[in-house]
């Protein structure tokens, strides 16, 4: 099959699989509050307690309780509830009569911030709720410092693992032949430098991330260092650092035991290379444990896919860097012969790694993208497009090298044509350098991708939307099945009670005894669905007041109206709740 045909087939497959339903995925969701959101208490509470869908580390949590004038009412810091590890609480001063705003922010297991707010009142006559000013809800893990440090760490980890594999497996025939010890030593040094960078980048990223999520300056190391293992991502990246150190030691032993001139490794060398390979394999597990795969169902499968994706990327990136180092360090008179041995071996490994990289990437896209449209309608999808585009360009350069440089190098050795060989080696270096730069850019896109929350699974529920409403109070009228439906949401603001109302009329008369339900899904972040039944408070008027908007942002409201003797009516409204 020609390259154009292969690319076309791949695009068709990608389009089809992205249209398939996504698996369940979610962040830490707020399940319950004490006091109840928008509730009025006869007696002032002594604490605020929040219960989530997963365990929350209180040292990375913020619970702010303020009165109408903005005065803080908390005592101490958030703590884990003694009877439930999924609940955190904070003690309060003695509260006076009036309304209070609770604003909370926690860190999910995958390192993404989740935020929300609600109000409650202390009676007996607290009056109407005031216009609270809600703090910014736009925090993200994709800050420039975090993305840059994460990119440096990912690139160094992939390069070190790939360079070690290139040195121990792909380039080993040069060691058997002899005469290329200097070039092989240069590859070993390059792998050592990549490992050293990774060993430095891991604690740097860990400190910056811990500082960001604990809301402390990164210079406050005395407060930050004790916190680094108090979160899932912190434990994963600190363990990554330890395994990287083991990889450095195991690789040094393995390469030292594999002496030049031996066609086969000794038993000790084989054991050492297996140990180094195990350390390399373990290194590639930890990024998944600290990110989306560890919180995506099914977790075991997603961790395996992520590991395979990283392993394929490491072979590709490390092999390209190894070729550049080898070409630069080999003596000019031996360069063509050395490349003629190594390039075909790496080409076979690279083709297998590219196939694995594409396959695992497509499967991960199926899971994390609920709809095909979310590929270009969300920041996560745009980052994925950028990564895929860079990989596609790198793949084109790799294909050119495989079709032109590799056969020319082999032919030059067979014909003993030094001019042909040097031209092929020069073209190889230029294309490999460009391919390496594109892959470094793809790793940068991956660093952004893993720092963003995947699109909400609720996007898959979007069908034919009847209206886009908000911010501000909502008053929309629809006609379905001969029924006039007036939809109202007031005041359409987060953190307070909102009145969800429907007025039903048919031929100018109110429609009585209908069953009306409303389902609310957060579109900006995966959270649990809320469902409410609207009671008939007046002839043809159905209403329910709830603090349903726990976050500012876009919400999907699905109304189901069941009228006796008539087919159920469904409405779908996308609402933007303000702060």
N, C-alpha and C positions, 0 to 999 in steps of 0.2 A: 504493500500500500504506500502511495506517495505521501510526503509530509503534509501537503495541503489536505488530502483526504483524512489523514489521522487527526489533524487539528479540527476539521469539520465534524468528524465523528465525536471527538471529545467534547466539543461545544454542545452538540445535540444531547449527549448523555448528561452533561452538567445541567442543561436547561431542564431536562426531564426530572432528574433526581431532586433538584431544588424545588420543584413544584410539589413534591410529596410532603405529607404531614410531618411535622417535627416531633421529637420526643419531648416529654415533660421536662421542664427546667425551671428553676426559681431561685430567688434570693431569700434572705431572711425576711419573713412576713410577720407583721404585728397581728397576733391572734386575739389578744384580750388586753384590756386596761383596767386598772383600779386606781382612781375612780373611773367609772364608766364615762366614755366620751360624751360630752354635752349633758351629762347628768347634773342634777342639783342635789347637793347633800345637806342634810339637816345639821350635821356636825362636821367640823373641819377634819380632813384626813391627816394622818400622821406621816404618810408616805405616798409616793406614786410608784406603782408596780406595772411593768410591761412584760407581756409574755409573747415569745416569738416562736417561729416554726423550727428553729435550730438553736444550738447553744451559742450564747453571746458572751464574748469576753468583756467584762465591765470596764477594764482599763482603757478600752478603745471606744467606750460608749459615752455619749453626752445626753443628759436629761436636764433640760432647762425648764423651770417652772417660774413664771412671772405673773405679776398682777397687771391691772389695766394701765398702771403708770410705768410699767417696765421694771419694777423692783424684783430682784431675785429672791426666791423663797426657799431655796434648797439648803440642806445641811449636809456637809460632807460630799462624798463622791458616790457614783453608782456602784452597786454591789450585787453579786449573785444571790438570788433568793435561797434560803437554806433548804426549802422543800422542793425546788424545781430548778434544774440547771439551765432551763430555757427561759427563765424569768430573771429580770433585774429590777432593782428598786432603788429609790433615793429618798432619804428622810426629808421632812419639811419643817419649817417654822410653824408656829401656830397661825393659821390663816384666818383672816377677817372675812366678813361677809362681802361677796362680790365674785367676779368672774376671773378665771386664771387660764393662762395659755401654757400647755405642755408641748415643748418642741424636743424631739429626740433624734438621735443619729447613732447608728451602730455600723459595725463592719461585718459583712457577710463572710462566710468561711472561705470564699474565693478572693477575698481582699477588696471587694467593692463596697463603697459607702451606700447605706440605705437610710432614708430620712422620712420624717413625717411629723404631724402636729395634730393636736385636738384641744378642746377646751372643756372645762367643768366649772361649776359654780358652788359656792357655799351660801346656804340660805339663812333665814327663810324667805327673804325678798331680795334676791341678787339683782333684779332688774334685767333689762335686755343686754345681750352680750355686746361688749364694745368692739371697735374696729382694731383688733390686734394687728401689729406689724410682725409678720412671720419672717424669721431669718432666712437667708438664701438657702435654696434647696438644690443649687446647681453644682455641688461638689462632685469631683470625679477623680478616679485613680489615674487618669491619663494626663497628669501634669507634665510639663516639659522636663523637669528634673527626674521624675520617676520613669518616664518613657526613655529618656536618654540613658539612664543607668541600667534600666532593664535591657535595652538594646545591646549595650556594651557587654553585659553579663551573658545574654543569650548567644551573641556572636562569638565570644571567647570560649564558651562551653562547647558549642558546635564545632568551632575550628580546632580546639584541642583534641576532642574525641576523633574527629575526622582525620587530623594530621597523624595521630597515633595509629589509627587503622591503616592509613596510607603507608606509613613507614614500616609497620610490622607485617603487612600482607601484600599490598600492591607493589611496593618497591623492593621487596625482599630479594627477588632474583638478582638484582644488582649487587647485593651483599654476597651472594654465592659466587658470582663471577669474579669479584674482586676488582680493585682499581677505582671504585667509586665511593670509597669510604668518606671522603671529604663531603661529597654531595649528600650522602645519607646522614652524615653528622649534622649538616645544615638543616635537614628536615627535622631531625630530632631536636635541635635547638629551637626551631620554629614552634614545634609542639610544646616545648618547655615554656617558651614565652607566652603562648596562648594560655597555657595552664596558669602561669603566674598572673596574667591579666584577670583570668576568671577568679582566682583566689583573692584578688584585691577587689574586683567588681562585686562579688557576692556580699561581703560585709558593708560595702558602700551603699548598695541598693537596699540592703536590709535596714540600715540606719535611716536612710532617707524615707523609706516607706513607713517605718515605725514612727518616725517623727511626724510625718504627714497625717497618719491615722490617729495618733495620740494627741494631735494638735499642739505639738511642742516644736521649738526650733531645733534643727538638726545638730546645732552646736551644744545642746544640753545633753551631752553623752551620759552624764551621771544618772539622769532620769530615763534616758532612752534604752541604754544597754540592758537594764534589768527587765525591760518589756519585750525584748526581741523574740522570746520563746513563748509569749503569752497569747499568740495568735496562730492560726493554722498556717498562714503564709510565712510567718516568722520561723516556726519550727521547721517547715519544709526547706527554706533557704539556708538556715543555719546548718541543717543536716546535709544539704547540698555542698556546703563549704567543706565539711568533714570528709565527705566521700571524694571530693576533688583532691584533697590532700592524700587520701589513700590511693587514688588513681595515679598521682604523680609518683608516689613511692613504688607502687606495683609496676608501673611502666618502666621506671628506671631499672628495676631488678630484671624484668623480662628482656629488655634490650641488652643489658649487660651480659646475660647468660646466653643470648643468641649470637655467638661469635661468627665473624666473617669466614667465608670459605666452606661452611657446612651446608650441604644440600638439604639435610633434614635436621630439625631441632632435636636436642637431647630431651630425655624425659623431664629433667629439671626445667629446661627452657619451655617445654610444652605446658607444664603446670603453671609456670610464671605467666605465660601469655594468656592462659585461661583465666587466671586470677585478675590480670589487668583488664581483660575483656569483660569480666563480671563487674569490675568497678566502673568501667565505661558505661555498661548497660544500666547500672544503678544510678549513675549521674543523670541519665536522661529521664528517669522516673520523676524526679523531684519537681521540675517545672509544672508537670501535670497535677501533682499533689497540691501545689500552691495556686492552681488556677481553675478554669472552667471545668476540666474533666472530672475533678474531684467532687463537683456539685451537680453533675449532669447524669441523669439516669439513662441507661444502666452504667453505674460508675466503673465497674470492672472493664467493660468493653471500651468505654471512653478513655480510660487510662491506658489501655493497650494500644488503642489507635493513636493517641498522642505520643506514646513512646515510639511507635513505629514511624510516625511522621518526623519526629526529631532525629531518629536514627538515620533515616533516609537523607534528611537535610545535612546532617553531620558528614556523611560519606561524600555527598556532593561538594559541600563547601570545603571540607578539609582536603579532599582530593585535588581540587583546583589550586588551593594554596600550596599543596605539596608539589604540584607540577611547576608552579612558578618558582619555588625555591630550588627545586631540582634543576630546572633549566638554567637558573642563574649561577648555581654553585658548581655545576659539572664543567670540567675542562672543555674548551671549545672543540678539541679533536675527538672527544668522546661523547659530546652532547647529543648528536643525532642518534648514535647507537643506543645510548641510554634511554632517550625518549621513545625510540622505536620499540623498546622492550616494555616500558611502563605505560605509555599512552593506550595501547590496545587493552591492557589489563584494566586500566582505570575506566576506559570507555564501557566495558562490559558491566563493571560495578556501578557506573553512573547511570546507565540505562535502567538497571534494576531499581536503583534508588529513586530515580525520577518517576518510574511507574508506581512505586510504593508511595511516594510523596503525593502524587496526584490522586491516587485512590483514597488514601486516608484523609486528604484534604476535602475531597468531595463528600465523603461520608460525614465528616465533622460539620460541613456546611448544611447537610440535610438536617442534622440534629439541631444546630444552633439558629438556623434561619427558618422561621415559621412559614414564610411565604416567599415566593420568588421576588415580589416587589420590595421586600425588606432589604434586598441586596443593594438597591440604589436609593431607598428611602430612609435608611438609618445610617448613623455614623459607623456602626459596626460593619454593615454591609459595604460601605464605601471603602473602609480600611481593607476589607477582604478583596474588593476589586483591585485596589492598588497593589496588594501583595500578589494576587494572581497575575496581574499585568506584568509586573517585574519578573515573576517566574517564567512567564511565557516568553518574554524577550531573552532571558538567559537561556531558555530551552532552544531558541532559534540559533543563538551563537554556538551552543553545544552541538547542535545538529550540523552546523557548518564545519566545525572542527572534526566531527566524526566522519563526515563525508569527504572532506578535503585534506585536512592536516594529517590524520591518522594514516590513510593509505599512502600518502606521499612520503611520510617518514619510513614506513616499511619498504616501499619501493626504492627509496634512496639507499637504504642499507643493502638491499639485495643487488642493486646495480652499482653500488659503491660510487654513487653520484653525490659528492659533497655539496655542490651548489644547490641541487634539488632539496637535499636534507636541510641546509641552512635556511632556505626560503620557507620550507614547511615549518621549521622550528620557530622562525620569526612570526609567521602567521598564527601559529599555535599560541605563542606568548601574548600577542595582541588580543586574540579572541578570548583567551582564558582570563586576561586582566579585565576585559569588559564584562565577562560572565561573572567574575568574582564581585565586581562592583555592583552589578544588578542584584546578586544574591544578598550582598550586605544591605542593599536597600529593601529587599524583601524581608529580611530579618527585622529591619526597623519598622516596617509595616506590621509585622507579626507582634512586635513589642507594643505598638499602639492597639492592635486587635485584642491582645490578651489583657490590656489595661481597661478596655471598654466592656460594659455589660452587654451581653448578647440581647437582641431584640426580644421584647415581651412575647410570650407564647400566645397572648390574647390577640395578636395581629392575625393569627390564623383564623380567628372567628369573624374577621371583617368580611362581610358580604356586600350586598348592595346597600350602601349607607343612605338613609333617608334624609339626613341633614348633618351639617357641621355647625355647632353652636358654641357660644362662649367666646371670650370670657364675659362675665356679667350675667345678669338674670336672663333666663331662657323663657321664651313664649313662642312656640311654633304650632302650626295647625296642619293636620294631614287628613286626608279622606281615604279610607280603606273599607271596601265591602259595604259601601253605603253608610258608613259610620264616620262622623266628624270627630276627630281626635285633637284635643288641645293639650299640648305637653308643656308643663311649666317646671322650672327648677329655680328656686330662690333661696339664698342670694347667689348660689353657684360659686361658693368660696370654700377653700380648704380650711380644715381645723375647726369648723363650727357646724351646728345643725343646718342641714339643707332640707327644704320642703320639696319633695318629688310628687308632683300632682298630674293627674290626667282627668280631663273632662270629656265625657262621651255623650254624643247626641246622635239621634237618628230621626230624620224627618222633623227636626226642630224639637224633639222631645228627649229627655235624659234617658240614657240606657242604664237600667238598674240590674243589680245582682250579677254583675260581671266578676270574673276572677282575673285580677291584674297583678302581675309580678314584674319586678325590675331586677335585672342582673347587671352588675357593675364590674368591669375589668380595667385594670390599669394598663395603658398602652405603652407607657414610657419605660416600664420595668415589670418584670414578672412578679406578680403577687397573687394571692389567693382570691378567687372570685367572691363577691358579695352578692347575696340574693335576698330580696325583700318582697313581701306581699303588701300591696297598697289597699288600705281599708276604704270602704265607701263612707265618707264623712258627710255627704249630702247627696241628694238625688243626682246620679250620674257623675259625681265627683269622687275620685279615688286619690288618696294621699297617704304619704308616710314621711315623717321627719326623722332623718338619721345623719350622723356625722360621717357619711360614707366617704367623702373625699379626704383621705388622710394625707394626701400629697397634692401640691400644685402640679398641674400637668394635664395630659390628655387621657380621657376616660371613655371607654366604650359602654354605652347604656343600651341594653336590649330589653324592650318591653314586650311582654306576651299578654294579650287580651283575649280572654275566653268568654264569649257571650253565649248564653243558652240558646241552642238551636242554630248556631252559626259556626262556621269554620274559624279556628283561632287566628287572630290577627297578630302579626309580628312587626315591630318597628325597631330600627337600629339607628342610634344617634351617637355621633362622636362629639364629645363635649370637652372644652378646655376650662378647667376649674382654676380660678385665680387665687391669689393670696390675700 
